[in-house]
Amino acid sequence: MDGVEIIQRKTAVLRQAIGRVILGQEAVLDQLLCCLLAGGHVLVEGVPGLGKTLLARTLARVVDADYGRIQFTPDLLPSDIVGTSLFNPKTAEFVLRRGPIFKEILLADEINRTPPKSQAALLEAMEEGQVTIDGIRNSLPELFFVIATQNPVEYEGTYPLPETQLDRFMMKITIDYPSPEAELAVMKSYADGVELKDVESQLPSPLIAKGEILDFRKGLVAIVVRRETQEYIRRIVSETRDPIYVQLGASTRAAVAMLKAARALAALRGMDFVTPEDIKDVTLPVLRHRVILKPEALIDGLTPDHYLDAVLRRVPVPR
């Protein structure tokens, strides 16, 4: 069995297990696993009560990773995230008290409820895999994966993420209401006495070692991305820089993120090469938070998703 087959088989097991707790969100699970494999970070947006926090806890459970959660609030300080040095009078030395950012899977809950100074505490960590405390660099776990959440409808008292912060997220995943069938399945589970939020009872033991995830990330390099496919990504990204409707288009970092995400998606599908269909399927989650439309476009009812759909329709697909 080659590397791609192993990745597909193992991730299928993960997807099925998480799907026993998070019902009716198959596309969300695929995008989350895709981002985890590609080594990026993810911003999850959805109204309260759709399982965003539960999703992060469940993922940490199935991959046997250290899990941490930060509830972002207006009074949160950067030291509450990264930690601080404390003086120990017995040894007359400063000792590092590590913050929750040193966990392998970190849930940044309601990230837009804290001021920019505290939001910025994540920038170095998400980009470089390290944090600097009192001038000393401290490495983060190799698996380090941030899942940030935000509410799309309640903006009072929030601090919208600046473009530099948004660009650190490989994907922005939107969670919508489940289908009527999935919603009934959730209600039936609780009616039968099954507490889906009790992840430990639903998934008694981890299903994969975190070292395997790291091996999968290295194995993605073997997935072929043809020159024509690379050019397809470049043209999509270039089209987002339209001066008529767009205030800020996607950067070169976005193009690289698309390539990495498409590779991971191809592996999830058991393919050893990236297809144009893989590119199309990652375009919205990878670019929707990176494309900033002009106010007049928003007034006309245009959204980033609608705009990106139009881009995909007009960029020729390579044969």
N, C-alpha and C positions, 0 to 999 in steps of 0.2 A: 504493500500500500504506500503510495507516494505522499509527499507532504501535504498537497492540496486536499487529497481524500481524507487525510487525518483531520485537517482543520475543519472540513465540511462535516465530518461525522461528529466530532467533539462539539462544535458549535450548535449542531442540530439538537444534541442532547441538552445543551444549556438553554436553547430557545424553548424547547418543550417544557423543561422544568420551570423556567421563569413564567411561561405561559399558564402554568397551573395556579399561579398566584396573581399575575396581572392578566386578566381576561380581556379578550377582544382588542388587543393593541399589537397585532402581529407586525405591522409596518414599523412601529416604534421600537419593538424588540430588535428587528433586523438592523435598524439604524444605530441603535445603542451598541450592539455587538460589533458592528462594522467600525464604529469609532474606537471602541476598546481595542480591537485588533490592529487598527491603523496607528495606535499610540497617540491619539488626539484627546481633546476634552470636549464635553458636550453641554450645551445650554438647553434645558427642557422648559418649554412654556406651555402652560395650561391652567385652567381655572382650578380652584381648590376642590379637593375630593376625588381627583381622577387617578391617584396612586403614584404621584411623582416621587414622594419620599419612599414609599414602599418599593418602588422600582429600584432605587439605589440600594436599599437594604438587601433586597433579593439578589441583585447582581453580586454584591460582596459575599453573600452566603454561598452561592454556587461556585465561585472561583476561590474560596478559602482565603479571602483578603482581609487585612485589617481595615475596619470601617470607622470613619469619623464623620460627625455631623456638626456643622456650624450654623446656628440660627442667626442670620444677619439682621441686625437691628440698628436704629439710628445712633445708639451710643456705643456700638462695637468699635474697639480700638485695633489698630494693626497688630499690637502685641498679643491681643486675644486670639489672633489667627496664627501667627508665626511663632510666638513664644517670646521669652525674655531671659536675660541673665540676672540671677539673684545672688546676692552676696551671702556666703556661708561663713558665719563668724567662727565656727569651730576650726575650719581649715584655712580661713582667711583668703578664700578663693571665690571667684564667681563661678556659679554652676548654671548651665543652660537648662531652663525649664521649657521643654518643647511644647509647642502649641499643636492643635489638632491637624494642622496642615501636613504633619509628618505621617499621616495615615496613608494607606495604599489606595483606598477608594474614599474620596472625600465628597460629602454632600454639602454644597454651599446653598443652603435653603433660603429662598427669597433674597437673592444676592443684590437686587436693586433696592433693598430697604436700608442699605448702609451708605454713608457718604463716600465720595470718590477716594478719599485718603485710605480708607479701609479696603475698598475694592482693589486699590492698586497694590495691596499687600500680596495679591495673588499673581500679579504680572510676572515677576521674576520666576516664581515657582512654576507657572504653567509653561513658560517659554524655555527655561533653562534647567528645570528639574532641581533647583536649589533655592535656598533662601539665605540672605545675609543678615545676621543678627550681631549688632555691635561690631561691625566690620569683619566678622568671621563668616566665611561661606560654609553652609551646612547642606550636605547632599540629601535629597529626598529619596524615598523608596523607588526602585527601578520601575515598578508597576504604576506609579503615581497617576491617578485618573480622577479628574474633577468632574462631578455632575452638579451643575448649578441649576437652580429653578427660579422661575419668576412667574408672577400672575399677570396675564395680558390685559386685565380689565380694571384693576384697582390701582390707579396711579397716584392718588393723593399720598403725600409723604414719602414718595419714592425718589430715587436718584438714578435716572436712566444710565445704563452703562455707556461709557465713551467708546468711540470707534476702536481705539487701541486695545481696549479690554475685550470687546466683541470679537476682534480679529484673532484673539488667542484661542477661541473655541473653534474646533474643527467643524462642528455641526450645531445647528439650532434645530431641535426636534420639537414639533408641536403635537401635543396630546389633545385629541378631540374627544367628545363624548363617545362612549362605546355604542355598538349597534344594540337594538332592542333585545336581541337574543343574548348578547354578552352581558347586558345589564341584568337581565332575568337570571342568568347563570350565577352572577355575583350574589343576587338576592337569595337564590335557592341555597347557595353554599352557607350563608349565614343563617337561613331558616333551618337548615339541617344541623346547625351547631358547629360548622366548620369556620374557624376564624382565619380568613386568608391573611390577615395582617400578622398572625403568629407565624413568622417565616420559619422559625426553628422547628416547629412541629410539622409544617408542610414539607420542608426540605431538611430532614434529620441530619444529613451530612453533606459536605461539599462534593461537587461532581467533577472538579478539575483542579489541578494544582496551579498556583499562580505562575510557577516556572514554565508551565506549558504555554500559557498566554504569551510570555516573553519569547519563547521559542517560535510561536506562530508569527509574532511580529517580524522576527528575523527572516522567517521563511517566505514572507510576502514578496521579498526582492526577486524571487524566482518566477513570479507571475509576469508574463510578457505584456508590455504596453507598446504596441506598434507605433511607428513614427506618425502614421496617419491618425491614430487615436490621440497621440499627444497634440497634434495640430488641431484636432477637434476640440480638445480642452482649451487650447490657447484662443481659438476663435470665439468660443462661448464667453470666456473671461473678457476678451477684447470688446465684445458686443455690449457688455454691461457698462461700458464707459461712454455711453451715449450722452452727449452734452445737452440734449433737448429735455430728457426726462430725469436724468440721474445727476445727483449732487456729488456722490462719491461712488465710484465703481470698484469692482473687485481687483485686488492686487495680485502680484506674482505669488505671494504666499497662498492666496486662495487657489490659484492654479495647481500648486504643489499639493494642497490639501485635497483637491478633487482627484488628483492622480492617486494619492495614497488611499483615499476612501474607496475609489473604484477598484483598486487592487484588493482591498479587504472584502468588498462586496462580491467580487469574482470568486474569491476563495470560499466565501459562505455558500456560493452557488456551485462549488465544485469545479470551477473552470481554472485552467492554468494560463489564461490570457484575458485581457480586459476587452469587453465589447462596447460599442456605442450605447447599447441599452444600459450597461452599468453606469456609464457617464451620465446619461439622462436621469437615472434613478438617484444619483447623489447630488445632482445640480442644485435642487431646491434646498435640502438641508445644509449643504456646504456654503451656498451663496446668499441665502435669504437674509441673513443678518449682516452681511458685508456690503450689500447694495443699498445705498441710502438715496431715496428718491427726493426730487425737489418738492417743495411745499405745494406748488401748483398741480403737480401730478397726483399728489395725495388728495388734494381737494377734488380732483376729477374722479376720484374713486379707484385710482390705480394702486395696487399693492405690490410689494416685492415679488410675491409668488406669481401674480398675474403677469408681471413684467418678465420674469424669468421663463414662464411658459411661452411667452411670445418670442423670446430669444431662441429657445429650443426649436420653435417652429420654423424660424427663418435661417438658422445655421445649417448648411448642408451636412447630412450624415455621411461619413466615409464608408465606402464599400469594402 
